[in-house]
Amino acid sequence: MLKNARLIAISAVLTACWMAPVQAANDIPNASSAGIAAKLMVRGTLEGVQVVDLRSQRRNDVMVVQAEMLNLTDKDVRVYYRFRWTDAAGMQVGDGEVWKPLTILGRQSQLIKGTAYGPQASDFKIEMSAEPR
C-alpha cells in the first residue's frame, strides 16, 4: 500500500513538471519597459530577443542612439533593424536607412548604435524583425 502511494506521488510530481508552462520565445516581451517599447516598431516576433536598455543624446547637435539587445533563449537569432528619424512635427528626416542584419548568440547581448542624418531629427523609432538561425 505504501509502495503504491509513493508511485502515485512520484507520478503526480513528474506529471506536474512535464505540464509546467515553458516560456516560449514568442512569450518574451520585446522590451524590458514600457518606455523602451514605445520606441520600437516590431514586425512579427523578436524570437526571444528583448531590448533591455535604450539611451539617446545629442552630440554636435546630432541625435545619437544606443540600444542593448539581449537574447533570452539558448538559440542564435538573426535580428534585422533600422532607425527611423523624425523631426519635431513627426515627419521623417532623411531618405530612410537600409535594414542591418545582426546575429545574437544564445544568452548573449549586443549593442546597436544609430546616428541621425542631421540636426533636424528630434525623435526616433527602431524598426526590428527577427528570425531563428
DAPELIN-V770993 format. One record per backbone hydrogen bond with DSSP energy under -1.0 kcal/mol. NH is the residue of the N-H (numbers start at 1). CO is the residue of the C=O. E is the energy in kcal/mol with one decimal. If there is no record, write none. Layout:
NH&CO&E + NH&CO&E
This chain:
5&1&-1.9 + 6&2&-2.0 + 7&3&-2.1 + 8&4&-2.3 + 9&5&-2.3 + 10&6&-2.9 + 11&7&-2.4 + 12&8&-2.3 + 13&9&-2.2 + 14&10&-2.5 + 15&11&-2.4 + 16&12&-2.2 + 17&13&-2.4 + 18&14&-2.3 + 19&15&-2.2 + 27&24&-1.4 + 32&51&-2.1 + 37&33&-2.2 + 38&34&-1.6 + 39&36&-1.6 + 40&37&-1.4 + 41&126&-2.6 + 43&128&-3.0 + 49&46&-1.6 + 50&70&-2.6 + 51&30&-2.8 + 52&68&-2.3 + 53&68&-1.2 + 55&66&-2.9 + 57&64&-2.2 + 59&62&-3.1 + 62&59&-1.6 + 64&57&-3.2 + 65&114&-2.9 + 66&55&-2.8 + 67&112&-2.4 + 68&53&-2.5 + 69&110&-3.1 + 70&50&-3.0 + 71&108&-2.9 + 72&48&-2.6 + 77&104&-2.5 + 78&131&-2.8 + 79&102&-3.6 + 80&129&-3.1 + 81&100&-2.0 + 82&127&-1.8 + 84&125&-2.9 + 86&123&-2.3 + 87&91&-2.4 + 90&87&-1.9 + 93&85&-2.9 + 100&81&-2.8 + 102&79&-2.2 + 104&77&-3.1 + 107&73&-1.7 + 108&105&-1.7 + 110&69&-2.6 + 112&67&-2.7 + 114&65&-2.6 + 116&63&-2.8 + 121&118&-1.3 + 122&86&-2.7 + 123&86&-2.0 + 125&84&-1.5 + 126&39&-2.9 + 127&82&-2.9 + 128&41&-2.8 + 129&80&-2.2 + 131&78&-2.3 + 133&76&-2.1
